[in-house]
Each structure stands twice: as C-alpha cells, then as structure tokens.
Amino acid sequence: MATKKTDATTVLVTVVGALELLHDEKDRQWVLQSAASKFNVTLQMPDTGGQGGSGGALGAGVTADVQSAITKKDVRAFIRVKKPATDVQRVACLGYYLVHTTGQPGFTSKDVATAHTNSGGSKINLTRAIDNATRRSKYISARSGREKQLTTLGEDVVNALPDQEGVKTIEADAKSGRGKKGKKARKAKKA
C-alpha cells in the first residue's frame, strides 16, 4: 500500500483550523506548548513588552528552560523549572523527564528513585508517592511487568507546571469526565 506524503503547508492548515475551534488564547497556547513538548521543539513567543502573564516571554522562557534541561539531561534543572508542589507531581515530572531523555516510553520505580536522587530532592516516601501517582492521581499507569508509563493526564499536568492553577483545571476536567458514565449506568441498572 502506498503512503501519501503530506507537506508542511497542508499540516499547518489543519493545525490552524483546529486551533480556531478554541476560543481561549490560553487553551491555544497550551495545545501548542504540549505539541512542542511532544516533539522536543522550542517555541519562541513574541515579546509582550515585559507584561509577563501566561502567554508572553515568561511562557517561552519556561518552555525553553524545560527543553534545555531535557537536551542537557539535567534533572535538577528540569525539576527547578517545573516546581512540583506535591510528591505525586514530582513523580510525574521525573517520569516525564525519563521518557523524554531516554527515548523509552516506560520506566521502573528504580529509574524514578535514581532520578529523584539525582535531582537533589528531599527525602520522601517514594514508594507511596509512586503508588499515589498511580492509584489516586492517575498520573502514571502500569506498562508491562515492573515498568510504568506516564498517562496523558500525567503528561498534561507536567506540561502545565509550574502553573498550579492550570494543574487544578486539568485535574478538575479529568475528574468530571472520569467515572460519571459508570455511575449513571450503575444507577440505571439498579432501577
């Protein structure tokens, strides 16, 4: 079967069309940053004249710092830029870092522990943090054997960091979509 080659202009038209469906500038920026992160591309944002905010030079600086830390394989710099506020966010950040620096989709608890030590992180109950990141927060999931993988929710959370309000929004959206259908189905079944 022959594969059809797609040129950059066609892809750009598709991307712009998809972004036009989003009416919020923050949503558009989040989509672009997430896509850039997925392909290890650094976005250069226009200067906002020192206004800061989430869409200007500050956002570009964070993205550039993240890309730099991943390229240099510097876990300390990565954690410093992402500023995880909880142990489960730290585990998600470490998993994200491992996936993007090793090129492997999976990682083990031992890999996370080594990355945590290399990041200069304070002493935490890493076993519990990994368990909570898996069972409660759903940031990581089982892959195969002892391997774990970052979920899309975990990736979204890491991409949103260090913006804790953005993390709360992502988590709220995930919780509102998770489990509702099952509860309605169970109620209907009982009736």
C-alpha positions as CSV (number, residue, x, y, z in Angstrom):
1,M,0.0,0.0,0.0
2,A,1.4,3.4,-1.0
3,T,1.7,6.0,1.7
4,K,0.6,9.6,0.9
5,K,3.2,12.2,1.6
6,T,1.9,15.2,3.5
7,D,3.6,18.6,3.1
8,A,4.1,21.1,5.8
9,T,1.6,23.6,4.4
10,T,-1.2,21.0,4.5
11,V,-0.4,20.2,8.1
12,L,-0.3,23.9,9.0
13,V,-3.7,24.5,7.5
14,T,-5.0,21.6,9.6
15,V,-3.4,22.8,12.8
16,V,-4.7,26.4,12.3
17,G,-8.2,25.1,11.6
18,A,-8.1,23.0,14.8
19,L,-6.8,25.9,16.8
20,E,-9.6,28.2,15.5
21,L,-12.0,25.9,17.3
22,L,-10.5,27.0,20.6
23,H,-11.7,30.5,21.5
24,D,-9.5,30.9,24.6
25,E,-5.9,32.1,24.0
26,K,-4.7,30.1,27.0
27,D,-6.1,26.9,25.5
28,R,-4.4,27.6,22.2
29,Q,-1.1,28.2,23.9
30,W,-1.5,25.0,26.0
31,V,-2.1,23.0,22.9
32,L,0.9,24.5,21.1
33,Q,3.2,24.0,24.1
34,S,2.0,20.4,24.6
35,A,2.6,19.6,20.9
36,A,6.0,21.3,21.0
37,S,7.0,19.3,24.1
38,K,5.9,16.1,22.5
39,F,8.3,16.7,19.5
40,N,11.1,18.3,21.6
41,V,10.6,21.6,19.8
42,T,11.2,25.0,21.4
43,L,8.5,27.6,20.8
44,Q,9.6,31.2,20.5
45,M,6.9,33.5,21.7
46,P,6.7,37.2,20.8
47,D,7.8,39.6,23.5
48,T,4.9,41.1,25.4
49,G,6.7,44.2,26.4
50,G,7.5,42.9,29.9
51,Q,3.9,42.3,30.8
52,G,4.7,38.7,31.9
53,G,1.4,36.7,32.0
54,S,1.0,33.2,30.8
55,G,1.2,33.9,27.1
56,G,4.3,36.0,26.6
57,A,8.0,35.8,27.2
58,L,7.5,34.1,30.5
59,G,5.8,31.1,28.9
60,A,8.5,30.9,26.2
61,G,11.2,31.1,28.9
62,V,9.8,28.2,30.8
63,T,9.4,26.1,27.7
64,A,13.0,27.0,26.6
65,D,14.3,26.1,30.1
66,V,12.5,22.8,30.0
67,Q,13.8,21.9,26.6
68,S,17.3,22.9,27.6
69,A,17.1,20.7,30.7
70,I,15.9,17.7,28.7
71,T,18.5,18.3,26.0
72,K,21.3,18.5,28.6
73,K,19.8,15.6,30.6
74,D,19.9,17.8,33.7
75,V,17.2,16.5,36.0
76,R,17.9,19.2,38.7
77,A,17.3,22.0,36.2
78,F,14.1,20.3,35.0
79,I,12.7,19.9,38.5
80,R,13.7,23.5,39.3
81,V,11.8,24.8,36.3
82,K,8.7,22.7,36.8
83,K,8.5,23.3,40.6
84,P,6.3,20.3,41.5
85,A,4.3,21.2,44.6
86,T,3.5,17.6,45.7
87,D,5.2,14.2,45.8
88,V,2.9,12.9,43.1
89,Q,3.6,15.9,40.8
90,R,7.4,15.2,41.4
91,V,6.9,11.6,40.4
92,A,5.1,12.7,37.2
93,C,7.8,15.2,36.4
94,L,10.5,12.5,36.9
95,G,8.6,10.1,34.7
96,Y,8.2,12.8,32.0
97,Y,11.9,13.6,32.3
98,L,12.9,9.9,32.0
99,V,10.6,9.3,28.9
100,H,12.0,12.4,27.1
101,T,15.7,11.8,27.9
102,T,15.8,8.0,27.4
103,G,13.5,7.8,24.4
104,Q,11.8,4.8,26.1
105,P,8.0,5.0,26.8
106,G,8.4,3.1,30.1
107,F,10.4,3.4,33.3
108,T,10.8,1.5,36.5
109,S,10.4,2.6,40.1
110,K,14.1,2.2,40.4
111,D,14.6,4.7,37.5
112,V,12.4,7.2,39.3
113,A,14.3,6.7,42.5
114,T,17.6,7.3,40.8
115,A,16.3,10.4,39.0
116,H,14.8,11.7,42.3
117,T,18.2,11.2,44.0
118,N,20.0,12.9,41.0
119,S,17.5,15.8,41.2
120,G,18.6,16.6,44.8
121,G,15.1,16.0,46.0
122,S,14.3,15.9,49.7
123,K,13.7,12.6,51.4
124,I,10.2,11.4,50.6
125,N,8.4,8.1,50.8
126,L,8.9,7.4,47.1
127,T,7.1,4.1,47.1
128,R,4.0,5.8,48.5
129,A,4.4,8.7,46.1
130,I,4.6,6.3,43.1
131,D,1.6,4.4,44.4
132,N,-0.4,7.6,44.9
133,A,0.6,8.8,41.4
134,T,-0.7,5.6,40.0
135,R,-3.9,4.8,42.0
136,R,-5.1,8.2,43.2
137,S,-3.9,10.9,40.8
138,K,-3.7,8.6,37.7
139,Y,-0.6,10.4,36.5
140,I,1.2,7.1,35.8
141,S,0.0,3.6,35.0
142,A,1.3,0.1,34.7
143,R,3.0,-0.7,31.4
144,S,4.4,-4.2,31.5
145,G,6.0,-6.2,34.2
146,R,7.5,-3.7,36.6
147,E,7.5,-0.9,34.1
148,K,5.3,2.1,34.5
149,Q,4.3,4.8,31.9
150,L,3.1,8.4,32.1
151,T,-0.6,8.7,31.4
152,T,-1.9,11.5,29.2
153,L,-3.2,13.2,32.4
154,G,0.2,13.0,33.9
155,E,1.7,14.5,30.8
156,D,-0.8,17.3,30.7
157,V,-0.1,18.1,34.4
158,V,3.7,18.2,33.8
159,N,3.2,20.4,30.7
160,A,1.1,22.8,32.8
161,L,3.6,23.1,35.6
162,P,4.7,25.3,37.3
163,D,1.2,26.8,36.9
164,Q,-0.7,25.2,39.8
165,E,-4.0,26.8,38.7
166,G,-3.6,25.2,35.3
167,V,-2.9,21.8,37.1
168,K,-6.1,22.3,39.1
169,T,-8.1,22.9,35.9
170,I,-6.7,19.9,34.2
171,E,-7.4,17.7,37.2
172,A,-10.9,19.0,37.5
173,D,-11.6,18.4,33.8
174,A,-10.2,14.8,34.2
175,K,-12.3,14.1,37.2
176,S,-15.5,15.5,35.7
177,G,-15.1,13.1,32.7
178,R,-13.9,10.1,34.7
179,G,-16.4,7.7,36.2
180,K,-19.6,9.7,35.6
181,K,-20.8,7.4,32.8
182,G,-20.2,4.4,35.0
183,K,-22.2,5.8,38.0
184,K,-25.1,6.6,35.7
185,A,-25.0,3.1,34.2
186,R,-25.0,1.6,37.7
187,K,-27.9,3.7,38.8
188,A,-29.9,2.8,35.7
189,K,-29.1,-0.9,36.3
190,K,-30.4,-0.8,39.9
191,A,-33.6,0.9,38.8
